[in-house]
């Protein structure tokens, strides 16, 4: 890859999809001061944001969950369908208790309530650019009732091969398949096969429960 296509981590590229021009400008100004981005492309419509991300995958997509033309979660699904592994920070002014679990299953790495101070969004962006996850403290999942939460499989860690354990550790840390592949020297398709095999071997159907299993087995 030529040097012209390499971007230093200190100058990230952001795409933001939010139908509030005022909020987009606030975020643009805030991130410009903090991160000195190479680009900040803002869009009011989901289809425009998808087109921009497909043309050139940004370091981070900031997306409102409730847009005029589509649900922000459908934007994430569309990008994943095209194997665009950009990290995603979701924002909304209408949070609900079910959001964290829904977003984790979609592969969204962070969430911020738009009513929170702008400094919280700054912290979320910093954390995601570092490869971590950030979920707003202003929204918490409801306390589970007995039987509500899927049981954690009793299988020990050694039910997985050494390579599968390497993959699952990175999944638990919130890394996307492309990032995992880069770290382990694997193709994105191979990582996806490992993930599917791991879920099948443990009898699981979602990443959220897999993360809980990893933490209980000391693989987080």
Number of C-alpha atoms within 10 A of each C-alpha: 5 5 6 6 7 8 12 10 13 11 14 17 21 22 24 27 27 25 19 12 13 10 12 20 12 12 18 19 13 16 18 15 9 10 16 15 18 15 14 20 17 23 19 19 17 25 15 12 22 20 12 17 22 14 9 12 19 22 20 21 26 25 28 26 21 17 17 11 11 14 14 23 17 14 19 25 14 15 17 15 10 10 14 19 22 22 26 25 24 24 23 18 13 10 19 13 12 12 15 20 15 13 20 19 14 17 21 25 26 25 28 28 21 18 12 13 10 15 10 17 24 16 13 22 27 17 15 20 16 10 15 16 22 20 21 18 11 10 16 14 11 9 9 8 7 7 7 8 10 13 11 16 14 10 13 12 16 10 12 16 11 11 10 17 18 15 22 27 18 20 22 19 16 24 23 22 25 19 21 22 19 12 12 13 11 14 15 18 13 14 24 17 12 18 19 13 14 20 17 11 12 17 13 18 13 14 20 19 20 22 22 18 24 20 13 15 14 10 17 15
